[in-house]
Amino acid sequence: MAGRAQPRGPAAAAPGLLPLLLLLLSAAAIIPRGDGQNLITEDVTVVEGDVATISCRVKNSDDSVIQLLNPNRQTIYFRDFRPLKDSRFQLVNFSNSELRVSLTNVSISDEGRYFCQLYTDPPQEIYTTITVLVPPRNLVIDIQKEIAVEGEEIELNCTAMASRPATTIRWFKGNKELTGKSEVEQWSDMYTVTSQLVLKVGREDDGVPVVCLVDHPAVKDLQTQRYLEVMYKPQVRVSQNYPVQGLTREGEPLELTCAAFGKPQPTDMRWLRVDDEMPQHVVVSGSNLLISNLNKTDNGTYRCEASNAVGKSHADYMLFVYDPPTTIPPPTTTTTTTTTIPTTITDSRAGEEGAIRSVDHAVVGGVVAVVVFAMLCLLIILGRYFARHKGTYFTHEAKGADDAADADTAIINAEGGQNNSEEKKEYFI
């Protein structure tokens, strides 16, 4: 056993103890295994290279001798004395009720049954088992293609070498767990596990890590990963810079921009008009297309193409030129406004009603003014008429009275004047 002194048995003990040890070993060889009803021990599981602790305990001690033997039934410790010259075994505790021994730098060759013996009448014996775990020596991912093309299937293999027991391999792509196919090979006491994963890659997998993770009792968080590198043809997108509102009218300018992304980055980009020639007044500058003055003949589909080492892609822009906006003078009652799509016709009924109301008020005001003016004129004519009539009456009534010498004569003259007045009045009428 490498790094371990070979046991020499009782012959390596001190000369004074040689007869006693020979006697005990001879007795141990013929002691039948009892039920160990007064002995307690536990199995030990240890990772290779670590420390294993073996404990032999007595439930009811009667000062009987306790000893520990290895799988070859060689005495490791007799009470607190170590006959076996292997310095990896060290006494941790000794009393009448316990013998505890540590074994450092454990290896696979140390695995097996270790015996605790108690020299009672009849003698008792019980064993404990040391199990040695060996983590994988190496964890490697091999990938079929370092650089894959979108849509291809690639094969990845993850190998965990020389473990004990056989390990379990799990696959992850990003945060998603995938299922692989595992094969186990055994070499002596060791196991080598290889897991195969077949993966169809897309452009979304570029730069994503593929993780190979190990489940094993001897190790935690043991994993390795590879980043996928996927090539894919361009993604093309056409955007309209002007007009901003999106409506293309006759007489206005149009500016389009083409953007392309791929792996490798596209190096060839061009504009063309589908099913027709490109108009002569169209200006193409790199990824931009400019039409300074749109007209109906520009209608059609304009395509931006981009290509790289993987393939070619395109994006289309369908141009439809609308009529320019027009303004029609509003009529007396109705106003109609015409624009491009969507076409909107506005009937200004509110303006019409307002105009009608204004006309009605003007007419009513005019009529009222005429009526008032006519009444005023009529009143003036009637006033002049009555004023003239009354003056004539008084004149005839007093005629002859001013020249009378006395009152009687005046009355007589007045009466005569009345008669004359009546005659004149009748004549006047």
Buried (B, 14 or more C-beta within 10 A) or exposed (E): EEEEEEBEBBEEBEEEBEEEBBEBBEEBEEBEEBEBEBBBBEEBEBBBEEBBBBBBBBEEBEEBBBBBBBBEEBBBBBBEBBBBEBEBBBBEEBEEBBBBBBBEEBBBEBBEEBBBBBBBEEBBBBBBBBBBBBBBEEBBBEBEBEEBBBEBEBEBBBBBBBBBBBBEBBBBBEEEEBEBEBEBEEEEEBBBBBBBBEBEBBBEBBEBEBBBBBEBBBBEEBBBEBEBBBBBBBBBEBEBEEBEEEBBBBEBEBBBBBBBBBBEEBEEBBBBBEEEEEEEEBEBEEBEBBBEEBEEEBEBEBBBBBBBEBBBBBBEBEBEBBBEBEEEEBEEEEBEBEBBEEEEEEEBEEBBEEEEEEEEEEEEEEEEEEEEEEEEEEEEEEEEEEEEEEEEEEEBEEBBBEEBEEEEEBEBBBEEBBEEBEEEBEEEE
